[in-house]
């Protein structure tokens, strides 16, 4: 049976006992164990390396609590919003970022461990050259991951590539990289070493050369975006192509919620090249924002008061007892195309023949009063309306308050929810909880008065650990926590770190940047057809190809390790068709606008799509200084105290 490496059970026996001799660098010995014990054999070296993985993966934010939902809420695909006290995301508004924010300035401890492996393995005469190459490749790959995280967030870092010790403290006076370009030279060199030296097969939970090539292609795209060095595009293409053509792995085709590589139902799908696995024995719903903060908190009394026609079964106690504050948006839902029932074309839901033949499109500007679309009183007497009074307040100027206002035609044989949500891209159903679906064996109502709806609890606009957008997250959480969605329920959990699907998309993006439109469309169609179940894109112009590619990446990679946020940074750096025709390095349009939500009437004959305005959520802003976050000022001040360089990022 293949060994499965689960990070919840990493042995830290050989982990370093670390402290600093100066506050800027780590120079203490690695362990109380002697070098002969640690470096004397391949298994003991591997045990030491295994102690590094969790710190790099979770410390760098590639996986772990918040690695998905927190970053996605900074894109148009999601919002964070809570009236209970957690509020909204301060990065999306830029009001919550300052030089006191630490986005990963100091990784000295993890880097020291990587360097110990490299130095000691190189010098060890007991290990064969083959063993040395494999062990060093792992250490360099992990070091490259740490460097990449710093480069993509803060741009410049201290490139610790040697073992520091107390006998030579001057060696710790390492200058920060002078530029983002210099930073990415370290990143790419280490990731390339990992891609060259890691094995083609490994224990589940440990990286292979194919996983390293996905990281390499991802980092090369980010490097090109920030440096415009075209050689990085060649690296991205070579790495992604090698993964696609030579890994021997195929794209998954069954992506239903009951068999999904994004939850526990298919967590070992071969397409997952590398994942972070947590064991059920020591992992709880409360351990991860992706669980605790995406499940709502809805009681039977809430549903009865709301007069929902569909009761919650509550088979094992209260089914949903989470603290949801992160929710997908209508912007994301709009990305998932629908197959036209007459032509077989993949179209936006509001352009399909089945929708247009059954729905009347009304002027959204005609909606000006609370309750104009639908209204009723709960048993308590509290009003529930579409729109709510808040929907008309705190909107962002320059953007439509309401985007769409539709009404079902008389005689239609399907309601609006059925017309909207039937025949979608297959990934939609394993990504989003929507009106009329089934979730955790409950029949879900998200229309006005529905059992999990925006106004089902005390607050008309939601945010009382229930939706503010008309949707909940399904992707990257657990489909069936036992016995229910409750903080102390134990779960087996994984986060995908590298997938074959991303290799295709990285290839498509690099081809677009090279001007190879047909190659880009072929690459993006791989995931669009296999994962989405859609007709292939027929884009033939650069503008069409970029539009289809950006849609495809949103559908494929949303709520997965923050990919979409950093993709938007790249696209803003490219400019042009990648950023709504704006100049390269300008304001990123999609990070500078409000997100939108869905409201559906009780009888599902009317809908209204409007800005998410609760708690001033519409006030999303992006300025060009956010292409790089600030370097933590406390770190810079400490460096300055020791006479080292301490230059803050521009704009901060």
C-alpha positions in Angstrom: 0.0 0.0 0.0 1.3 3.4 -0.9 2.4 5.5 2.1 0.3 8.5 2.9 2.1 11.5 4.5 -0.3 13.4 6.7 0.8 16.7 8.1 -1.2 16.3 11.3 1.1 13.6 12.3 4.5 15.0 11.4 7.2 13.9 13.8 9.0 16.9 15.2 11.5 14.8 17.1 14.3 16.1 14.9 13.0 19.6 14.5 15.2 22.5 15.5 15.1 24.2 18.8 15.4 27.7 17.5 16.2 31.1 18.9 18.0 34.1 17.7 21.4 35.5 18.6 20.4 38.7 16.8 16.8 39.6 16.1 17.1 39.6 12.4 18.5 36.1 11.7 18.4 32.6 13.2 21.9 31.4 14.1 21.3 28.8 16.7 22.2 25.1 16.3 19.6 23.0 14.6 19.0 20.4 17.2 20.1 18.8 20.4 20.9 15.7 18.4 24.4 15.1 17.0 25.1 15.5 13.3 25.9 11.8 13.0 22.4 10.9 14.1 20.6 13.3 11.8 22.8 13.1 8.8 24.0 9.6 9.0 21.4 8.0 6.8 18.8 8.8 4.2 15.8 7.9 6.5 17.0 10.3 9.3 17.7 13.1 6.8 14.2 12.6 5.4 12.7 12.7 8.9 14.4 16.0 9.4 13.1 17.3 6.0 9.6 16.1 6.9 9.8 18.5 9.9 10.2 21.4 7.6 7.2 20.8 5.3 4.4 22.0 7.6 6.2 25.2 8.6 6.8 26.1 4.9 3.4 25.1 3.6 1.3 26.7 6.4 3.7 29.5 7.2 3.8 30.6 3.6 0.0 30.3 3.3 -0.1 27.7 0.5 -2.4 25.6 2.7 -3.9 25.8 6.2 -6.5 27.8 7.9 -7.5 30.8 5.8 -5.3 29.9 2.9 -8.3 29.7 0.6 -11.3 31.7 1.9 -9.3 34.6 3.2 -7.6 35.3 -0.1 -10.6 34.6 -2.2 -12.6 37.3 -0.2 -10.1 39.8 -1.7 -11.3 39.0 -5.2 -14.6 39.6 -6.9 -15.4 35.9 -6.3 -16.1 36.2 -2.6 -16.8 38.5 0.4 -16.1 38.4 4.0 -19.0 40.0 6.0 -20.2 39.6 9.5 -22.6 41.6 11.6 -21.6 39.5 14.7 -18.3 41.3 15.1 -15.8 40.0 12.6 -16.7 42.8 10.1 -15.4 42.9 6.5 -12.0 42.3 4.9 -9.6 45.2 5.4 -7.3 44.2 2.5 -10.1 44.4 -0.1 -10.8 47.9 1.0 -7.1 48.7 1.7 -8.2 50.3 4.9 -6.8 47.4 6.9 -3.2 47.4 5.5 -0.4 49.2 7.2 3.3 48.8 7.8 2.4 47.0 11.0 0.9 44.2 8.8 3.3 41.2 8.5 2.8 39.3 5.3 5.6 36.9 5.9 8.8 38.9 6.4 10.9 36.5 8.4 11.3 32.8 7.5 14.7 32.5 9.0 13.8 29.3 11.0 12.5 27.4 8.0 15.3 28.6 5.7 17.9 27.6 8.3 16.6 24.0 8.3 16.6 23.9 4.5 20.2 25.1 4.5 21.3 22.6 7.1 20.0 19.8 4.9 21.8 21.2 1.8 25.1 21.8 3.6 25.3 18.6 5.6 24.1 16.3 2.8 26.6 17.7 0.4 29.4 17.0 2.9 28.2 13.6 3.9 30.3 10.8 2.5 28.0 8.0 3.7 25.2 9.0 1.2 25.3 8.1 -2.5 25.1 10.7 -5.2 21.6 9.6 -6.0 20.5 10.0 -2.4 22.2 13.4 -2.1 20.6 14.7 -5.2 17.1 13.7 -4.0 17.5 15.1 -0.5 19.0 18.4 -1.7 16.3 18.8 -4.3 13.6 18.6 -1.5 15.4 21.2 0.6 15.9 23.6 -2.3 12.3 23.1 -3.3 11.1 24.0 0.1 13.5 27.0 0.3 12.2 28.1 -3.1 8.6 27.9 -1.9 9.4 30.1 1.1 11.2 32.6 -1.2 8.3 32.6 -3.7 5.8 33.4 -1.0 7.9 36.4 0.1 8.5 37.5 -3.5 4.8 37.4 -4.5 3.7 39.3 -1.4 6.4 41.7 -0.4 8.8 41.6 -3.3 12.1 41.7 -1.5 13.5 39.5 1.3 16.6 38.4 3.0 18.0 35.5 0.9 19.4 33.2 3.5 21.2 30.5 1.5 23.8 29.3 4.1 23.8 28.0 7.6 24.4 30.8 10.1 25.9 30.2 13.6 26.8 32.1 16.7 30.6 31.7 16.0 30.3 33.9 13.0 27.5 36.4 13.6 28.8 38.8 10.9 27.5 36.3 8.3 24.0 37.1 9.4 24.3 40.7 8.1 22.8 39.7 4.8 21.4 42.5 2.6 17.8 42.2 1.4 17.4 41.5 -2.3 17.8 44.8 -4.1 14.8 44.4 -6.3 11.9 42.0 -7.2 13.9 40.9 -10.2 16.8 39.7 -7.9 14.3 38.0 -5.6 12.8 35.9 -8.5 16.3 34.7 -9.5 16.5 33.0 -6.1 13.0 31.7 -6.4 13.3 30.2 -9.9 16.7 28.7 -9.2 15.5 26.8 -6.2 12.2 25.7 -7.7 14.1 24.5 -10.8 16.4 22.4 -8.6 13.3 20.8 -7.1 11.8 20.1 -10.5 15.0 18.6 -11.7 15.8 16.5 -8.6 12.5 15.4 -7.0 11.2 11.9 -7.9 8.5 11.3 -10.4 6.6 9.3 -7.8 6.4 9.9 -4.0 4.4 9.1 -1.0 0.9 10.7 -1.1 1.3 14.1 0.7 4.9 14.6 -0.5 5.9 16.5 -3.7 7.0 15.0 -6.9 8.8 16.5 -9.8 5.4 17.2 -11.4 4.2 19.2 -8.4 7.5 21.1 -8.5 7.0 21.9 -12.2 3.5 23.3 -11.4 5.1 25.6 -8.8 7.9 26.5 -11.2 5.5 27.5 -13.9 3.3 29.4 -11.5 6.4 31.3 -10.1 7.7 31.9 -13.6 4.5 33.6 -14.6 4.6 35.8 -11.5 8.3 36.6 -12.2 7.5 37.6 -15.8 4.6 39.8 -14.6 6.9 41.8 -12.3 10.1 41.8 -14.3 9.0 41.5 -18.0 11.9 39.1 -18.5 10.7 37.0 -21.4 12.9 34.1 -20.4 10.5 33.3 -17.6 7.8 32.6 -20.1 10.0 29.9 -21.7 10.5 28.4 -18.2 6.7 28.4 -17.6 6.0 26.8 -20.9 8.7 24.1 -20.5 7.7 23.2 -17.0 3.9 23.1 -17.7 4.3 21.2 -20.9 6.5 18.6 -19.3 3.9 18.1 -16.6 1.1 17.8 -19.1 2.8 15.6 -21.6 5.1 13.4 -19.5 3.5 12.9 -16.1 1.2 10.2 -17.4 -1.7 11.7 -15.5 -5.0 12.7 -16.9 -7.6 15.3 -15.9 -10.4 14.1 -13.7 -13.9 14.0 -15.3 -16.2 13.2 -12.4 -16.4 16.4 -10.3 -19.8 16.0 -8.6 -20.0 16.9 -4.9 -20.2 13.2 -4.1 -16.9 12.6 -5.9 -14.8 15.8 -5.7 -11.1 16.3 -5.4 -11.9 19.5 -3.5 -13.5 17.7 -0.5 -13.2 14.4 1.3 -15.0 12.3 -1.3 -12.1 12.0 -3.7 -9.1 13.4 -1.8 -6.6 11.1 -3.5 -7.6 11.7 -7.1 -4.5 11.1 -9.3 -4.9 14.7 -10.8 -3.9 16.0 -7.4 -0.1 16.2 -7.8 0.5 17.3 -4.2 -1.8 18.1 -1.3 -1.7 18.9 2.4 -3.5 16.1 4.2 -4.8 16.4 7.7 -5.7 13.3 9.8 -9.2 13.0 11.2 -7.9 12.1 14.7 -6.5 15.6 15.3 -8.4 17.9 13.0 -11.6 19.7 13.9 -14.1 21.8 12.0 -13.0 24.7 14.2 -9.3 24.2 13.1 -9.9 25.7 9.7 -11.6 28.9 8.5 -12.5 26.9 5.3 -14.9 24.9 7.5 -15.9 26.8 10.6 -16.3 30.1 8.7 -18.2 28.7 5.7 -20.9 26.6 7.4 -23.9 28.7 8.5 -25.6 28.7 11.9 -29.3 28.1 11.4 -31.7 26.6 14.0 -35.1 25.0 13.5 -36.6 28.0 15.3 -35.0 30.3 12.7 -36.6 28.3 9.9 -40.0 28.2 11.5 -40.0 31.9 12.2 -39.0 32.6 8.6 -42.0 30.5 7.4 -39.8 28.5 5.0 -41.9 25.9 3.1 -38.9 23.5 3.4 -37.9 22.5 6.9 -34.4 21.4 7.9 -34.2 17.7 8.8 -31.7 18.2 11.6 -31.1 14.5 11.6 -28.0 14.6 13.9 -28.8 17.7 15.9 -28.6 21.1 14.3 -27.1 20.4 10.9 -25.5 23.8 10.4 -23.9 25.2 13.5 -20.9 27.0 12.0 -19.8 30.7 12.1 -20.0 31.5 8.4 -18.5 34.9 7.4 -17.1 34.0 3.9 -19.5 33.7 1.0 -19.2 33.3 -2.8 -20.6 36.1 -4.9 -22.8 36.4 -8.0 -19.6 37.6 -9.8 -18.2 34.1 -9.4 -21.5 32.4 -10.2 -21.6 34.3 -13.5 -18.3 32.8 -14.5 -19.8 29.3 -14.8 -21.4 29.0 -18.2 -24.5 27.1 -19.1 -25.1 24.7 -22.0 -27.8 26.1 -24.3 -30.4 23.4 -24.7 -31.0 24.2 -28.4 -27.5 24.9 -29.7 -25.2 23.1 -27.2 -23.1 26.3 -26.9 -21.6 27.4 -23.6 -23.2 30.7 -22.7 -23.7 33.0 -19.7 -26.9 31.8 -18.0 -28.8 34.9 -19.0 -28.1 34.4 -22.7 -29.2 30.9 -23.1 -32.3 30.2 -25.2 -34.1 28.4 -22.4 -33.6 31.4 -20.2 -34.5 34.1 -22.7 -37.6 32.3 -23.9 -39.0 32.1 -20.3 -37.8 35.3 -18.7 -38.6 39.0 -19.1 -35.6 41.3 -18.6 -36.7 44.5 -16.7 -34.8 47.7 -16.1 -32.8 47.4 -12.9 -32.7 51.2 -12.6 -36.4 51.0 -12.0 -35.9 49.5 -8.6 -35.7 52.4 -6.2 -37.6 51.3 -3.0 -37.3 48.7 -0.3 -39.7 45.8 -0.9 -40.4 46.8 -4.5 -39.6 43.3 -5.8 -41.0 41.2 -3.0 -41.8 41.5 0.7 -43.4 39.7 3.6 -43.4 39.5 7.4 -41.9 36.7 9.5 -43.9 35.2 12.3 -42.1 37.6 14.6 -43.4 40.5 12.5 -40.0 41.4 11.2 -40.0 42.6 7.6 -38.1 40.7 4.9 -37.8 42.6 1.6 -36.2 42.6 -1.9 -34.4 45.0 -2.0 -33.7 45.6 1.6 -33.3 49.2 2.8 -29.6 48.6 3.1 -29.4 47.5 -0.5 -30.0 51.1 -1.4 -27.4 52.5 0.9 -23.5 52.6 1.0 -23.3 51.8 -2.7 -20.1 52.5 -4.6 -20.4 55.5 -7.0 -19.8 54.8 -10.6 -21.2 51.3 -10.5 -24.8 50.1 -11.0 -26.6 49.6 -7.8 -28.5 46.8 -9.4 -27.2 44.8 -12.4 -30.1 42.7 -13.3 -33.9 42.6 -12.6 -35.7 39.7 -14.2 -39.2 38.3 -14.0 -40.5 34.9 -15.1 -43.0 35.0 -18.0 -46.5 33.7 -17.5 -46.8 30.0 -18.5 -43.1 29.2 -17.9 -42.7 25.5 -16.9 -39.6 26.1 -14.8 -38.9 28.6 -12.0 -36.1 31.1 -12.2 -33.7 29.1 -10.0 -34.1 26.0 -12.2 -33.5 28.1 -15.3 -30.4 29.7 -13.8 -28.8 26.7 -12.3 -29.5 23.8 -14.6 -27.0 22.7 -17.1 -24.0 24.6 -15.6 -20.3 24.0 -15.9 -19.8 20.9 -13.8 -17.5 22.7 -11.4 -20.3 25.0 -10.3 -22.0 22.2 -8.4 -19.0 21.3 -6.3 -18.1 24.9 -5.7 -21.2 26.8 -4.7 -24.3 26.1 -2.6 -27.2 27.6 -4.4 -31.0 27.9 -4.2 -32.7 24.6 -4.8 -29.6 22.3 -4.3 -29.0 19.6 -1.7 -26.2 20.1 0.9 -25.4 17.8 3.8 -28.6 15.9 3.0 -30.7 19.1 3.5 -32.8 20.6 0.7 -31.6 24.2 0.5 -33.7 27.3 0.1 -31.8 30.6 -0.6 -34.8 32.6 -1.9 -36.6 35.1 0.3 -37.7 33.3 3.4 -35.7 30.1 2.5 -34.3 27.9 5.2 -30.7 29.1 4.7 -31.5 32.5 3.2 -30.1 35.9 3.8 -32.9 37.0 6.1 -33.6 33.7 7.9 -32.0 34.9 11.1 -32.3 38.1 13.1 -30.8 40.4 10.5 -32.6 41.1 7.2 -29.3 41.5 5.3 -27.7 38.4 6.7 -24.2 38.4 8.2 -25.5 36.7 11.4 -23.3 33.7 10.5 -25.5 33.3 7.4 -25.2 34.4 3.8 -25.0 38.0 2.7 -24.8 37.0 -1.0 -27.4 34.3 -1.6 -24.7 31.6 -1.7 -22.4 29.5 0.5 -19.0 27.9 -0.3 -18.9 24.2 -1.1 -15.4 24.0 -2.5 -12.6 23.5 -0.1 -14.8 22.4 2.8 -16.1 19.0 3.9 -19.2 17.6 2.3 -20.2 15.4 5.2 -18.7 16.3 8.6 -19.7 13.7 11.2 -22.1 14.1 12.8 -22.7 17.6 11.6 -21.2 21.0 10.8 -20.2 21.7 14.4 -16.9 23.1 15.9 -15.9 19.9 17.6 -16.7 17.5 14.8 -13.5 15.7 13.6 -12.7 15.7 9.9 -10.2 14.3 7.5 -9.2 17.3 5.4 -6.9 18.2 2.5 -5.8 21.3 0.6 -4.6 20.9 -3.0 -1.2 22.4 -3.4 -0.5 21.5 -7.1 -2.9 20.0 -9.7 -2.6 19.0 -13.3 -5.4 21.4 -14.1 -3.3 24.3 -13.1 -0.4 23.1 -15.4 -2.8 23.5 -18.4 -3.9 26.9 -17.3 -0.3 28.1 -16.6 0.5 26.9 -20.1 -2.4 28.8 -21.6 -1.4 32.0 -19.9 2.2 31.8 -21.0 1.1 31.1 -24.6 -1.2 34.1 -24.5 1.7 36.3 -23.4 3.8 34.8 -26.3 1.0 35.6 -28.8 0.2 32.0 -29.4 -3.6 32.3 -29.4 -4.4 28.8 -30.8 -2.0 27.1 -28.3 -3.6 29.1 -25.4 -7.1 28.1 -26.4 -6.2 24.5 -26.8 -4.7 24.5 -23.3 -7.6 26.2 -21.6 -10.0 23.9 -23.4 -8.5 20.9 -21.7 -9.9 21.9 -18.3 -13.0 23.6 -19.8 -14.1 20.4 -21.5 -12.9 17.7 -19.0 -13.7 19.6 -15.8 -16.4 21.9 -17.0 -18.2 19.5 -19.4 -18.7 22.5 -21.7 -18.3 22.9 -25.4 -14.8 24.1 -26.2 -13.9 27.8 -26.6 -13.7 28.9 -30.2 -11.8 32.2 -29.3 -9.7 33.3 -32.3 -8.6 36.8 -31.2 -6.4 37.9 -28.4 -9.3 39.7 -26.7 -11.6 36.7 -26.9 -8.9 34.3 -25.7 -8.0 36.4 -22.7 -11.7 36.7 -21.7 -12.2 32.9 -22.0 -8.9 32.2 -20.1 -9.7 34.5 -17.2 -13.1 33.0 -16.9 -11.6 29.5 -17.0 -9.0 30.2 -14.3 -11.7 31.6 -12.1 -13.9 28.5 -12.5 -11.0 26.1 -12.1 -8.9 27.7 -9.3 -11.3 29.8 -7.2 -11.1 29.3 -3.4 -7.9 27.2 -3.9 -4.9 28.5 -2.0 -5.3 32.1 -3.0 -4.5 31.5 -6.6 -7.0 34.0 -8.0 -5.8 36.9 -5.9 -2.3 36.5 -7.2 -3.5 35.9 -10.7 -5.3 39.2 -10.6 -2.0 40.9 -9.6 -0.3 39.3 -12.7 -3.1 40.3 -15.0 -2.9 43.9 -13.7 0.8 43.9 -14.4 0.2 42.7 -17.9 -2.5 45.3 -18.6 -4.4 45.4 -21.9 -6.9 42.5 -22.4 -5.8 41.0 -19.1 -7.1 44.1 -17.2 -10.0 45.6 -19.1 -7.8 47.5 -21.5 -5.9 49.4 -18.8 -2.2 50.2 -18.9 0.2 47.7 -17.5 0.7 48.2 -13.8 -2.4 50.3 -13.4 -5.4 49.9 -11.1 -6.8 46.4 -11.3 -10.4 47.0 -12.3 -11.8 43.8 -10.7 -10.2 44.5 -7.4 -11.4 48.1 -7.4 -15.2 47.5 -7.7 -18.0 46.2 -5.6 -19.0 42.6 -5.5 -22.6 41.6 -6.3 -25.2 39.3 -4.6 -28.4 37.4 -5.7 -31.9 37.9 -4.2 -34.7 35.6 -5.4 -38.4 36.1 -4.6 -40.4 33.7 -2.5 -42.2 32.2 -5.5 -39.0 32.2 -7.6 -40.6 34.3 -10.3 -38.4 37.4 -9.8 -34.7 38.1 -9.1 -32.6 41.1 -8.3 -28.8 41.3 -8.5 -27.2 44.2 -6.6 -24.1 45.4 -4.8 -23.1 43.8 -1.5 -23.3 46.9 0.6 -23.6 45.7 4.2 -21.0 47.3 6.5 -19.7 49.4 3.6 -18.6 46.2 1.8 -19.0 47.9 -1.6 -16.1 50.2 -0.8 -13.5 47.9 -2.3 -10.4 49.7 -3.5 -7.1 48.9 -5.3 -4.2 51.3 -5.6 -1.0 50.4 -7.5 1.0 50.3 -4.3 -0.8 47.0 -3.5 1.0 45.1 -6.2 3.4 44.6 -3.2 2.3 44.5 0.4 4.4 46.6 2.9 7.4 45.0 4.5 6.7 44.7 8.2 8.1 47.9 9.7 9.2 46.2 12.9 11.5 43.9 10.9 12.9 46.9 9.0 13.5 48.8 12.3 15.4 45.9 13.8 17.6 45.7 10.7 18.2 49.5 10.8 19.2 49.2 14.5 21.9 46.7 13.4 23.1 49.0 10.5 21.5 46.9 7.8 19.4 48.0 4.8 15.8 48.8 5.7 14.0 50.2 2.7 10.2 50.0 2.7 8.2 49.1 -0.4 7.0 52.1 -2.5 3.8 53.7 -1.4 3.9 52.4 2.1 
